[in-house]
Amino acid sequence: MPRAALRALVATTAAAAALAAATLPATATSTPAQIATSKTNGVAYLKTLQAADGSYAGSGLSSEWAFSAFAAAGTAVVDVAPGGDATKNARTVYRNLLSTAAWPSATPVVTDYERGTLNAYAAGIDPARVSASRNLIADVYGYWQTAEAGYFGNSANYNGTVFAGLALAGARTQTGGQRVPQALLDAIVTRIRANQHTDGGWDYQKAEGDPVRLAAPGDVDMTGASMAALCAAGVPATDPDIVQARTFLKTKLVNASGAFTAMYGINSSSNGWAVSGLNACGINPQTGDFLTPAGKTPVDFLIAQQFNPGGGFRYKPSDGSPSAYSSTDALRAVAGGGFTAAPPLPTGGASRWVAQSTFTSGTATELALTVDDGTGALKVCSVAFTPTGTTTTLGAVLDAAAGAATPAGCVTSVTPSSGTGTITAVNGTANSGSSTWKASVDGSAFTAAARDRVIGIGDTIALRYGS
């Protein structure tokens, strides 16, 4: 895959354990002071990428991955404004863009919505409540592959699935809770594991079930992203697949510089992705396996690619000018980030988060829904819904899902089919003894499912059958 196309698919998991520069051990070769300087200069460079209208994304400009780097480096996106004009701050402009019917394009793909989710979250925009009509979590759910559960979008493009993991696990609630059910994350984890190559790495193509692809060399870019997705979903750094990936990355280290040798040669973007994967799993990229005999680390390599003054990072060591994409990838990694980060507190008095607070009656929207009947046949869908008030009910959402869900078949029947009572059956599976239908919203505890349960805009709904 060409580098430009790969860069356009991705980036960013805040929820993952970031490495704080101030806590780096004495054996680290890049000091906390050097890292702090790199962050300051890198932020200054990324600010120069902002257009005069305040945008980082839109016609002719696509640098919104800067938001994940800003957040990792401790800069609130809402504080980034051209000439200090707060009316054009980057967060507001991006939110307005995401809210338009024309975004992302006439022929969107799942990675568009994953990119939006990761960057909205880092900017302090609740991705499920961007506007009265835009729910990015539901947009991602709509690409679930029913016939290949755990994949999102065309399964041949592994990027769509790994970034679903990053987005759905990384874009947590405003209070820091896990937004989506663990059963969904586990399904994604299963697919990520199945795509790990025999050398311990991953690349952008589907490898599951293909011995030739599984035996092909992995690449450091997608290895970093895959590690981050696994760890964001709850897989520990001691897991054998993470250990294999760590070993794979170690084999790619260049002794003299600390760089990783990637598919496209030695470059800052690939190094940034690999380091972000290590950061996300809580693996220090400056000690142990990643401190070469020559005393160099991947962080050393990245900082060596930074222009000073200027603050931008080269793509390749021979380049004479900075790259916007590489600067984002490198700064996020040097700052200790994974593939997104929770928004820092703004310094200019703005709120940390912005979100649509209620439905707008008559304005079509979407809600994210999972239905888990306990058999392992998880159903995932985006429910098209036009509210008639500022809130709705679980019964109304399930009724809508029966006829307007993507993919179809998420809900085929609900008992009772009207009224306000307890839900006793879904899709033909009825309550029996201690096994009953329960509901959760935005990761809350599962409680008895009732048709009159109040549902608000952007609520991520999970139904589960069991005791």
C-alpha positions in Angstrom: 0.0 0.0 0.0 1.4 3.4 -0.9 2.5 5.5 2.1 0.1 8.3 1.3 -2.8 5.9 1.2 -1.7 4.3 4.4 -1.3 7.6 6.2 -4.8 8.6 5.1 -6.4 5.7 6.8 -5.3 6.1 10.3 -3.9 7.2 13.4 -4.5 7.2 16.9 -5.5 5.1 21.8 -5.8 7.5 24.7 -7.3 4.9 26.8 -4.1 2.9 26.4 -1.4 3.3 29.0 0.8 6.2 27.9 4.4 6.5 29.0 5.1 9.7 31.0 8.4 11.3 30.0 9.0 12.4 33.6 9.1 8.8 34.8 11.6 7.5 32.3 14.4 5.6 34.0 18.0 6.8 34.2 19.0 4.4 31.5 16.9 6.2 28.9 19.1 7.9 26.4 16.6 10.8 25.5 16.2 12.7 28.8 12.9 14.1 30.1 14.2 17.5 29.3 15.0 16.6 25.7 11.5 15.0 25.3 9.9 18.1 26.8 11.7 20.3 24.3 10.7 18.0 21.4 7.1 18.2 22.5 7.1 22.0 22.7 8.7 22.4 19.3 6.6 19.7 17.7 3.4 21.4 19.0 4.6 24.7 17.6 5.1 23.1 14.2 1.7 21.4 14.1 0.1 24.8 14.9 1.5 26.1 11.6 -0.5 23.5 9.7 -3.8 25.1 10.7 -5.5 27.0 7.8 -6.6 30.5 8.1 -10.2 29.4 8.7 -9.1 27.3 11.7 -9.3 23.9 9.9 -7.0 20.9 9.9 -9.3 18.9 7.6 -11.4 19.7 4.6 -10.9 20.6 1.0 -7.3 20.5 0.2 -6.2 20.0 3.8 -6.1 16.7 5.8 -4.0 17.1 8.9 -6.5 16.2 11.6 -4.3 13.5 12.9 -2.5 16.4 14.6 -5.3 16.3 17.2 -4.1 13.0 18.7 -0.5 14.4 18.8 -1.7 17.7 20.4 -3.6 15.7 23.1 -0.7 13.4 23.8 1.6 16.4 24.2 -0.8 18.1 26.6 -2.3 20.8 24.3 -6.1 21.1 24.1 -7.3 21.3 20.5 -9.8 23.9 21.4 -6.9 26.2 22.4 -5.5 26.0 18.9 -6.8 29.0 16.9 -5.3 31.0 14.0 -4.0 34.3 15.3 -5.7 33.6 18.6 -9.1 33.9 17.1 -11.2 31.7 19.4 -14.1 31.7 17.0 -12.0 29.7 14.6 -10.6 27.2 17.1 -9.7 23.8 15.6 -12.2 21.9 17.7 -15.2 23.9 16.7 -14.2 23.9 13.0 -13.7 20.1 13.0 -17.0 19.5 14.8 -18.8 21.6 12.2 -17.1 19.6 9.4 -18.0 16.2 11.0 -21.6 17.4 11.3 -22.2 18.1 7.6 -24.1 15.6 5.5 -21.4 15.7 2.9 -18.7 14.4 5.3 -16.7 12.3 4.7 -17.6 11.8 1.0 -20.1 10.3 -1.3 -18.4 6.9 -1.1 -17.2 6.6 2.5 -15.3 3.6 3.9 -15.1 2.5 7.5 -11.7 4.0 8.1 -13.2 7.5 7.5 -15.4 7.1 10.5 -12.7 5.5 12.6 -10.4 8.4 11.8 -13.2 10.8 12.8 -13.8 8.9 16.0 -10.2 8.9 17.1 -9.6 12.5 16.3 -12.9 13.8 17.6 -12.2 12.1 20.9 -8.7 13.6 21.1 -10.2 17.0 20.3 -12.7 16.8 23.1 -15.7 16.1 20.9 -17.8 13.2 22.2 -17.8 11.0 19.0 -21.2 9.5 19.7 -22.7 13.0 20.1 -21.0 15.1 17.5 -24.4 16.7 16.5 -28.1 16.0 16.3 -27.5 13.8 13.3 -23.9 12.6 13.6 -22.9 9.6 15.8 -19.5 8.3 14.8 -19.7 5.2 17.0 -22.9 4.2 15.2 -21.2 4.9 11.9 -18.5 2.4 12.7 -21.0 -0.2 13.9 -22.7 0.0 10.5 -19.6 -1.7 8.9 -19.8 -4.8 11.0 -19.4 -7.9 8.9 -22.1 -10.4 10.0 -20.7 -13.2 7.9 -17.2 -12.6 9.4 -18.0 -11.5 12.9 -15.2 -9.2 14.3 -14.3 -7.7 11.0 -15.3 -4.1 10.0 -15.6 -3.2 6.3 -14.0 -5.3 3.6 -12.1 -7.9 5.5 -9.4 -8.0 2.8 -8.4 -4.6 4.2 -7.2 -5.4 7.7 -6.8 -1.7 8.5 -10.6 -1.4 8.9 -10.7 -4.0 11.6 -7.6 -2.9 13.6 -8.7 0.7 13.6 -12.2 -0.3 14.7 -10.5 -1.8 17.7 -8.5 1.4 18.3 -11.5 3.6 17.9 -14.1 1.6 19.8 -11.8 0.8 22.7 -9.9 4.0 22.7 -12.7 6.6 22.4 -14.1 6.2 25.9 -16.9 8.0 27.6 -16.5 11.5 28.9 -15.9 10.1 32.3 -13.3 7.6 31.1 -15.4 4.5 31.0 -15.4 1.8 28.4 -18.2 2.7 26.0 -18.8 -0.5 24.1 -19.4 -4.0 25.5 -16.4 -6.3 26.1 -18.0 -9.0 23.9 -17.6 -6.7 20.9 -14.0 -5.9 21.8 -13.3 -9.6 22.3 -14.6 -10.3 18.8 -12.2 -7.8 17.3 -9.3 -9.2 19.4 -10.0 -12.6 18.0 -9.6 -11.3 14.4 -6.5 -9.4 15.2 -4.9 -12.4 16.8 -5.9 -14.5 13.7 -4.1 -12.0 11.4 -0.7 -12.1 13.3 2.0 -13.4 11.0 4.3 -16.2 12.0 7.1 -13.7 12.5 5.0 -12.0 15.2 4.1 -8.9 13.1 1.2 -7.7 11.1 0.6 -5.9 7.8 -2.3 -4.1 6.2 -3.7 -7.1 4.3 -5.9 -9.9 5.7 -3.8 -12.9 6.6 -6.3 -15.1 8.5 -6.7 -18.5 6.8 -4.0 -17.8 4.3 -0.8 -19.7 5.0 1.2 -17.7 2.4 0.1 -14.3 3.9 0.7 -15.5 7.4 4.3 -16.6 6.4 5.0 -13.2 4.7 7.0 -10.6 6.6 5.1 -8.4 9.0 5.6 -4.6 9.0 6.4 -2.3 11.9 3.5 0.1 11.1 0.7 -2.3 11.5 2.4 -4.2 14.2 2.4 -1.0 16.3 -1.3 -0.4 15.5 -2.3 -4.0 16.2 -0.5 -4.1 19.5 -2.2 -0.8 20.5 -5.6 -2.2 19.5 -5.1 -5.4 21.5 -3.9 -3.6 24.6 -6.7 -1.0 24.4 -9.2 -3.8 24.4 -7.7 -5.2 27.6 -5.1 -7.6 26.4 -2.1 -7.5 28.9 1.5 -6.8 27.7 2.4 -10.2 29.0 0.1 -11.9 26.6 2.0 -14.3 24.2 0.9 -12.4 21.1 2.1 -9.1 22.5 5.3 -10.7 23.5 5.8 -12.1 20.0 5.1 -8.7 18.5 7.6 -7.1 20.9 10.2 -9.6 19.8 9.4 -8.9 16.1 10.0 -5.2 16.6 13.2 -5.9 18.4 14.5 -7.7 15.3 13.8 -4.6 13.2 16.0 -2.3 15.4 19.0 -0.6 13.8 21.9 -0.6 16.2 23.5 2.7 15.3 20.4 4.8 15.3 17.6 3.1 17.2 15.4 3.2 14.1 13.1 0.4 13.0 13.6 -1.0 9.5 10.1 -0.8 7.9 8.5 -1.9 4.7 9.2 1.5 3.2 12.7 1.8 4.7 13.7 3.7 7.7 11.3 6.5 8.3 9.7 8.6 11.1 6.1 7.6 10.4 6.7 3.8 10.7 8.8 4.4 13.8 6.1 6.6 15.3 3.5 3.9 14.8 5.8 1.2 16.4 6.6 3.4 19.4 2.9 4.3 19.8 2.1 0.6 19.9 4.7 0.1 22.6 3.4 3.1 24.6 -0.2 1.8 24.3 0.9 -1.5 25.9 2.9 0.2 28.6 6.2 -1.1 27.2 9.1 1.4 27.6 10.6 2.2 24.2 13.9 3.4 25.8 15.0 0.5 27.8 15.5 -3.3 27.7 14.7 -4.7 24.2 14.6 -1.2 22.7 18.0 0.1 23.9 20.5 -1.0 21.3 24.1 -2.1 22.1 25.2 1.3 20.7 23.0 3.0 23.3 20.2 4.2 20.9 16.5 3.9 21.1 13.5 4.5 18.8 12.8 7.7 20.6 16.4 8.9 20.0 15.8 8.2 16.3 12.6 10.3 16.2 14.1 13.2 18.0 17.1 13.2 15.7 14.6 13.6 12.7 13.2 16.9 14.2 14.1 20.2 12.7 15.2 22.8 15.2 14.2 25.6 14.9 10.9 24.7 13.3 9.8 21.6 15.2 8.7 19.5 12.3 10.0 15.9 11.7 11.5 14.5 8.5 9.8 11.5 6.9 13.2 10.0 6.0 16.6 10.9 7.4 17.7 12.3 4.0 14.8 14.6 3.6 15.5 18.4 3.7 12.0 19.5 4.9 9.5 18.3 7.4 6.4 16.1 6.7 3.1 16.9 8.2 2.1 13.3 8.6 5.4 12.2 9.9 5.4 15.1 12.4 2.1 14.0 13.8 3.2 10.4 14.0 6.5 11.2 15.6 5.3 13.8 18.1 2.5 11.5 19.3 5.1 8.8 19.9 7.7 11.0 21.6 5.0 12.4 23.8 4.2 8.9 25.1 0.9 8.5 23.3 -0.8 5.6 21.7 -3.2 6.2 18.8 -5.5 8.7 20.5 -5.5 10.5 23.8 -8.1 11.9 26.1 -8.4 15.7 25.7 -6.3 17.8 28.1 -8.0 20.5 30.1 -8.1 23.7 28.0 -6.2 26.8 29.3 -8.5 29.3 27.6 -11.6 28.7 29.7 -13.4 26.4 27.3 -15.0 23.2 28.4 -13.0 20.0 28.1 -15.8 18.3 26.2 -18.5 19.4 23.7 -21.4 17.2 22.8 -25.0 17.3 21.6 -27.1 17.0 24.7 -30.5 15.9 23.3 -32.2 14.6 20.2 -33.7 17.1 17.9 -37.3 16.0 17.1 -37.6 15.2 13.5 -33.9 15.1 12.8 -32.7 11.7 11.7 -29.8 10.1 13.6 -28.2 6.8 14.4 -27.7 4.7 17.5 -25.2 2.0 18.1 -26.6 -1.4 19.2 -25.3 -4.8 20.1 -27.4 -7.9 20.8 -25.7 -10.8 22.6 -27.9 -13.9 23.0 -25.2 -15.8 24.8 -24.6 -18.2 22.0 -21.5 -16.4 20.7 -23.5 -15.0 17.6 -23.0 -11.4 18.5 -25.1 -8.9 16.4 -23.8 -5.4 15.9 -25.6 -2.7 14.0 -26.3 1.0 13.5 -30.0 1.8 14.0 -31.4 4.6 11.8 -33.9 6.5 13.9 -35.9 9.7 13.8 -36.8 10.9 17.3 -40.1 12.6 18.1 -38.7 14.2 21.3 -35.5 15.1 23.2 -35.3 11.5 24.4 -36.6 8.1 23.4 -37.1 4.6 24.8 -35.3 1.3 24.4 -38.5 -0.2 23.0 -38.7 2.5 20.3 -35.1 1.9 19.4 -35.5 -1.9 19.1 -38.7 -1.4 17.0 -36.7 0.9 14.7 -33.9 -1.7 14.5 -36.2 -4.3 13.2 -36.6 -2.4 10.0 -33.8 0.1 9.8 -30.5 -1.4 11.0 -27.2 -1.7 9.2 -26.3 -4.5 8.8 -29.8 -5.9 8.8 -31.0 -8.6 11.1 -29.8 -7.1 14.3 -33.3 -7.3 15.7 -36.0 -9.5 14.2 -38.5 -9.6 17.0 -39.2 -8.1 20.5 -41.6 -9.3 23.2 -43.7 -7.4 24.2 -44.0 -5.5 20.9 -45.5 -2.4 22.6 -46.1 -0.9 25.9 -43.7 -0.1 28.7 -43.0 -3.4 30.4 -40.0 -5.7 30.8 -38.6 -7.2 27.6 -39.1 -10.9 27.9 -37.8 -12.1 24.5 -35.5 -10.8 21.7 -35.0 -12.5 18.4 -37.0 -15.6 19.6 -34.9 -16.1 22.7 -37.1 -15.8 25.8 -36.4 -15.2 29.4 -36.1 -18.5 31.3 -35.4 -18.8 35.0 -32.4 -16.8 35.9 -31.5 -16.2 32.3 -33.1 -12.9 31.2 -32.5 -10.0 28.8 -30.5 -7.1 30.3 -29.5 -3.8 28.9 -26.5 -1.5 29.3 -25.9 2.1 28.1 -22.4 3.5 27.5 -20.8 0.7 29.5 -23.1 0.9 32.5 -24.0 -2.2 34.6 -26.4 -4.5 32.9 -29.9 -4.3 34.4 -33.3 -5.8 33.5 -34.2 -4.6 30.0 -37.5 -2.6 29.9 -39.3 -1.1 26.9 -39.6 2.2 28.8 -35.9 2.6 29.6 -35.0 6.2 28.6 -32.4 6.4 25.8 -30.6 9.7 25.0 -28.8 10.9 22.0 -25.6 9.0 21.3 -26.2 6.3 23.9 -24.4 3.1 23.0 -26.8 0.3 23.7 -25.9 -3.3 24.6 -28.5 -6.0 25.1 -27.3 -9.3 26.7 -29.1 -12.5 27.6 -28.0 -14.5 30.6 -28.0 -14.8 34.3 
